[in-house]
Amino acid sequence: MRRDLRWAVRLGSVSLAAVVALAACAPAAPPPHGAVPPVRWVRFRHLAGVVDLAGPRRDGSFTVAAAGRLFTLSRAGVLRPFARGPAGYSTATGPEPYIAMADGERVAGAGCSFPSGMIFALQPGPRPGIIAITPDGRASRFTSLPAIATPDGITFDTTGHFGHRLVVTARNHGATMVAAIDCAGHVATITSRAPAVEGGIAVAPASFGHYGGDLIAPDESSGRVYAIRPDGTVVTLAVSGLPHGGDIGVESAGFVPPRFSAGDTAYLADRYSRGNKHPGTNSILRLPGSRLVKAGVRPGDLLVATEGSARTIVVRCASTCAVRYIAAGPAISHAEGHVVFAS
């Protein structure tokens, strides 16, 4: 771990941002129309308690969060335990400790960078914060979040509008706090009044039309997908047109990477949830690139999946946005975390 990273939180650096404006500068995409799509997510690997995936690394492998532990998933589909032992990673099995992987970008104004391949995991509970896990499997507390916050989304800003920082969402009395965290652990609040969002948040690539560089976050309760700008402004990017509500609506998001082709693959966690209407399959779901390409999906598009049944839309934005319903998973699916891609 680099010496220039300071893993202690600097609570005095937290700055409260401006009030959110829920007004769109461009029309929100309308609900999708059309018949039930033929594209299906299928079960790929059984893994009890799977909740999220991050990556891929340069060797094509992913890091997988499941049952309070971490695993690696190879390009060939082999699962191996990761970050075990006295200095390894372990957390409670009940919450949703989503994860994100750093890509080595230098953070604006911080004099440091997040080391490439390092994993950052949400730490919900009475002492909310972020846990850092090095590529060789050593875990340590990176920073803390306000005690009243419940962290529920994590991603890296790879576009640069948030200064290449780690971006986190956290619930707080019915609203959402959005925070940007630099490589020294300094926390800056983008807004504390965003709508309720959670799950697989993502920062849009520059090619994503009017919303390039914005934080994209789904809201399962309303079925809306929001764009949150670095100044804290929130706009409705799209209306999913899919079933919505607690444990049902849009939950997972991911942007199709450059050079994605028919030989590539999308993955999604399907977590078991006892007693739920959509109890899940305890597996990693897979969607072949050939099916996505045939459905008209292109690099730079946004995929968003619902928690119930992994119903999936594709959103494409230029001057305006268009939404199409393109895929679904097993009816009992309980999708969580990010949509990730092997390309």
C-alpha distance (Angstrom), angle and dihedral (degrees) to the residues before:
residue distance angle dihedral
M1 . . .
R2 3.78 . .
R3 3.77 117.1 .
D4 3.79 92.5 -137.8
L5 3.83 90.8 66.8
R6 3.77 112.9 91.7
W7 3.77 111.0 -156.6
A8 3.80 96.3 -164.9
V9 3.80 119.1 99.7
R10 3.79 118.0 -116.6
L11 3.82 99.5 -150.5
G12 3.78 90.8 178.0
S13 3.80 88.8 66.3
V14 3.79 93.5 63.4
S15 3.79 108.1 114.1
L16 3.80 124.1 -169.0
A17 3.78 112.5 -130.3
A18 3.76 134.9 -143.0
V19 3.78 124.7 -73.2
V20 3.81 116.8 -81.8
A21 3.80 120.2 -111.1
L22 3.81 114.4 -152.0
A23 3.79 95.6 -154.7
A24 3.79 126.9 115.5
C25 3.79 122.8 -133.8
A26 3.82 87.0 -161.8
P27 3.82 127.6 33.7
A28 3.80 115.8 -89.8
A29 3.78 114.8 -112.5
P30 3.81 111.9 -98.2
P31 3.81 123.1 -120.3
P32 3.81 115.6 -77.8
H33 3.78 121.6 -103.2
G34 3.77 135.3 -160.5
A35 3.79 142.2 72.9
V36 3.79 124.6 -46.1
P37 3.83 104.7 -73.6
P38 3.81 122.3 -115.5
V39 3.82 94.0 -136.3
R40 3.82 112.7 103.7
W41 3.78 135.7 -169.6
V42 3.81 108.1 -133.4
R43 3.80 132.8 -162.4
F44 3.78 110.8 -94.0
R45 3.83 109.2 168.4
H46 3.81 130.5 5.9
L47 3.83 112.3 -128.1
A48 3.79 122.1 162.2
G49 3.79 114.4 -126.8
V50 3.82 95.6 4.8
V51 3.81 110.2 172.4
D52 3.83 109.6 160.8
L53 3.81 148.6 -1.1
A54 3.82 131.2 -146.7
G55 3.77 132.2 -169.0
P56 2.94 147.3 -13.5
R57 3.80 104.5 -122.4
R58 3.78 120.6 -151.4
D59 3.81 90.4 -87.3
G60 3.80 90.4 55.4
S61 3.81 95.8 -107.9
F62 3.80 125.6 132.5
T63 3.79 132.7 -145.9
V64 3.80 112.4 -127.3
A65 3.82 127.5 -160.7
A66 3.81 114.4 -149.2
A67 3.81 135.8 156.0
G68 3.80 93.0 -11.2
R69 3.82 93.8 -52.1
L70 3.80 139.0 87.2
F71 3.80 131.5 -118.7
T72 3.79 136.8 178.2
L73 3.79 121.3 -125.9
S74 3.81 113.4 -155.7
R75 3.78 126.3 -146.0
A76 3.83 86.5 -104.2
G77 3.81 91.2 55.0
V78 3.83 98.0 -103.9
L79 3.82 115.9 148.6
R80 3.82 119.5 -149.2
P81 3.82 131.5 175.5
F82 3.81 113.5 -103.6
A83 3.84 135.0 -166.9
R84 3.80 96.3 15.5
G85 3.79 130.0 150.7
P86 3.83 132.5 54.8
A87 3.82 94.3 -41.9
G88 3.80 94.2 37.6
Y89 3.79 133.5 106.2
S90 3.78 127.4 -84.3
T91 3.80 132.3 153.2
A92 3.81 140.7 164.8
T93 3.81 116.2 -65.6
G94 3.81 98.3 -140.5
P95 3.85 103.3 66.5
E96 3.82 127.9 61.8
P97 3.84 107.0 -104.9
Y98 3.81 98.3 -174.0
I99 3.80 118.0 -166.6
A100 3.82 140.6 -147.2
M101 3.81 133.1 -169.1
A102 3.83 124.6 -135.1
D103 3.79 119.8 -129.3
G104 3.81 99.5 -159.5
E105 3.81 98.5 -103.7
R106 3.82 115.3 158.3
V107 3.81 111.5 -113.2
A108 3.79 115.9 -123.7
G109 3.80 112.8 -108.4
A110 3.81 95.2 -5.6
G111 3.81 101.8 95.3
C112 3.82 91.5 -134.3
S113 3.78 142.7 65.0
F114 3.77 138.7 -137.8
P115 3.84 105.6 -102.5
S116 3.78 111.9 -111.2
G117 3.79 113.3 -102.1
M118 3.81 95.7 19.0
I119 3.81 113.9 137.6
F120 3.81 123.1 -138.0
A121 3.80 119.2 -162.9
L122 3.79 131.8 -168.3
Q123 3.80 114.1 -115.9
P124 3.82 108.4 -155.7
G125 3.80 122.1 -176.6
P126 3.81 136.0 70.8
R127 3.85 92.4 -32.6
P128 3.81 102.1 40.5
G129 3.77 117.4 -166.2
I130 3.79 146.6 112.5
I131 3.82 126.6 -72.2
A132 3.83 119.7 -152.2
I133 3.81 120.6 -149.7
T134 3.81 118.9 -167.8
P135 3.83 121.1 -139.5
D136 3.82 88.7 -103.5
G137 3.82 91.4 55.5
R138 3.83 105.8 -100.4
A139 3.80 114.2 141.9
S140 3.81 129.2 -158.5
R141 3.78 137.9 159.8
F142 3.81 107.3 -91.5
T143 3.78 101.9 -174.9
S144 3.79 143.4 -24.5
L145 3.79 131.4 -118.0
P146 3.82 128.3 -151.1
A147 3.80 110.9 -69.9
I148 3.81 91.5 -124.2
A149 3.82 92.3 57.6
T150 3.80 126.7 94.5
P151 3.83 107.8 -156.6
D152 3.80 112.4 -139.3
G153 3.81 108.6 158.9
I154 3.82 137.6 40.7
T155 3.81 135.9 176.6
F156 3.81 142.6 142.8
D157 3.77 124.6 -108.8
T158 3.79 101.8 -124.3
T159 3.82 93.8 166.3
G160 3.81 98.1 59.5
H161 3.80 104.7 -125.7
F162 3.82 89.1 113.2
G163 3.81 91.6 43.8
H164 3.83 94.1 -99.1
R165 3.79 89.0 -71.6
L166 3.78 131.3 146.2
V167 3.81 108.6 -93.4
V168 3.81 120.1 -151.5
T169 3.80 133.9 -179.4
A170 3.80 123.2 -154.7
R171 3.81 133.0 -179.4
N172 3.78 117.4 -122.0
H173 3.83 119.8 176.8
G174 3.81 95.8 -36.0
A175 3.82 96.4 -41.4
T176 3.79 130.4 85.3
M177 3.79 128.1 -118.6
V178 3.80 115.3 -150.3
A179 3.80 114.5 -158.8
A180 3.81 132.5 -177.0
I181 3.81 114.4 -151.8
D182 3.79 125.0 -164.1
C183 3.80 128.6 -146.8
A184 3.82 91.9 -93.3
G185 3.81 91.8 57.1
H186 3.81 96.2 -104.2
V187 3.81 110.8 152.2
A188 3.82 121.6 -148.6
T189 3.80 119.6 -176.0
I190 3.81 112.1 -133.7
T191 3.82 92.2 -174.3
S192 3.78 137.1 -21.6
R193 3.82 95.1 -161.4
A194 3.78 106.6 61.4
P195 3.82 118.5 133.0
A196 3.80 119.6 -93.7
V197 3.82 108.9 -72.7
E198 3.79 134.9 156.0
G199 3.78 144.9 159.9
G200 3.78 130.2 43.7
I201 3.79 102.3 12.8
A202 3.82 118.3 177.8
V203 3.81 139.9 -177.5
A204 3.80 112.5 -120.4
P205 3.82 120.2 -119.9
A206 3.81 117.7 -114.9
S207 3.82 88.9 -104.3
F208 3.82 92.0 65.4
G209 3.78 94.7 100.0
H210 3.80 119.3 -125.5
Y211 3.83 90.0 -4.9
G212 3.81 99.1 52.9
G213 3.80 109.8 139.4
D214 3.81 94.7 15.3
L215 3.80 124.1 124.5
I216 3.81 108.6 -107.8
A217 3.80 115.5 -151.6
P218 3.83 131.4 171.9
D219 3.81 126.6 -139.7
E220 3.80 113.4 -150.6
S221 3.82 93.4 -166.5
S222 3.81 97.8 58.3
G223 3.81 99.8 23.5
R224 3.80 89.9 -125.7
V225 3.78 128.4 134.1
Y226 3.81 114.0 -144.8
A227 3.79 133.3 -156.3
I228 3.82 114.3 -147.6
R229 3.78 117.2 -164.0
P230 3.81 127.5 -150.1
D231 3.83 89.8 -105.0
G232 3.82 90.1 58.7
T233 3.80 96.2 -105.6
V234 3.82 112.9 144.3
V235 3.80 124.4 -155.4
T236 3.79 133.3 175.1
L237 3.78 107.0 -108.3
A238 3.81 98.0 -179.2
V239 3.78 144.7 -9.6
S240 3.79 107.3 -132.8
G241 3.80 97.1 -149.2
L242 3.81 87.9 -148.0
P243 3.81 129.7 114.9
H244 3.79 110.4 -70.1
G245 3.79 139.2 -167.9
G246 3.78 138.2 89.1
D247 3.84 112.2 -25.8
I248 3.82 89.3 -2.5
G249 3.82 112.9 68.2
V250 3.81 135.3 72.1
E251 3.80 110.6 -41.2
S252 3.83 113.0 146.6
A253 3.80 129.0 59.1
G254 3.77 139.5 174.9
F255 3.80 139.4 159.6
V256 3.79 120.0 -122.2
P257 3.84 105.4 -115.7
P258 3.81 126.2 -124.8
R259 3.81 115.1 -82.7
F260 3.81 92.4 20.0
S261 3.79 108.2 161.6
A262 3.79 144.7 170.9
G263 3.81 91.8 -79.9
D264 3.81 92.8 58.9
T265 3.82 131.9 84.6
A266 3.82 143.6 -139.7
Y267 3.83 121.8 -142.9
L268 3.81 133.8 -163.3
A269 3.82 134.6 179.3
D270 3.83 117.3 -116.3
R271 3.79 106.5 -165.6
Y272 3.81 125.1 -163.1
S273 3.82 112.4 -119.6
R274 3.79 114.3 -176.3
G275 3.81 115.7 -131.8
N276 3.82 94.1 8.8
K277 3.81 123.1 134.4
H278 3.81 84.7 -123.5
P279 3.83 100.8 35.6
G280 3.81 95.7 178.7
T281 3.78 132.7 -134.7
N282 3.84 103.3 -104.7
S283 3.78 90.3 -121.2
I284 3.78 146.3 109.8
L285 3.80 109.5 -106.9
R286 3.79 122.2 -142.6
L287 3.81 132.2 -156.4
P288 3.83 116.2 -171.5
G289 3.79 117.4 -126.6
S290 3.79 89.9 -132.2
R291 3.80 89.9 64.8
L292 3.79 92.6 45.7
V293 3.81 92.7 49.7
K294 3.81 90.2 47.7
A295 3.81 88.1 52.4
G296 3.80 89.1 56.0
V297 3.82 98.7 -103.3
R298 3.81 113.6 154.2
P299 3.83 137.0 -174.6
G300 3.80 110.6 -76.8
D301 3.80 94.4 30.6
L302 3.80 120.0 127.1
L303 3.81 120.1 -124.5
V304 3.80 117.1 -159.6
A305 3.83 122.8 -176.6
T306 3.79 130.2 -166.8
E307 3.79 121.8 -122.4
G308 3.81 91.0 -127.0
S309 3.82 112.6 65.5
A310 3.84 94.2 -16.9
R311 3.80 92.5 -100.1
T312 3.80 103.9 -177.0
I313 3.78 134.8 -152.3
V314 3.78 129.4 -171.9
V315 3.81 117.4 -140.9
R316 3.80 121.6 -162.4
C317 3.80 120.4 -174.4
A318 3.79 132.9 -167.8
S319 3.82 118.4 135.2
T320 3.82 85.0 -24.7
C321 3.80 133.6 11.5
A322 3.80 131.6 -113.4
V323 3.81 126.8 -160.0
R324 3.81 128.5 -156.7
Y325 3.80 130.4 178.7
I326 3.81 105.1 -131.1
A327 3.81 112.8 157.3
A328 3.79 148.9 16.1
G329 3.78 137.0 -167.8
P330 3.80 132.3 -141.2
A331 3.82 108.5 -47.0
I332 3.80 91.4 -115.5
S333 3.82 94.2 52.3
H334 3.82 119.0 132.5
A335 3.82 101.8 -164.3
E336 3.82 120.3 -159.6
G337 3.79 140.2 175.6
H338 3.79 127.7 0.6
V339 3.79 133.7 -12.2
V340 3.83 103.7 -126.2
F341 3.78 132.3 -171.1
A342 3.80 137.0 -144.9
S343 3.80 108.3 -152.1
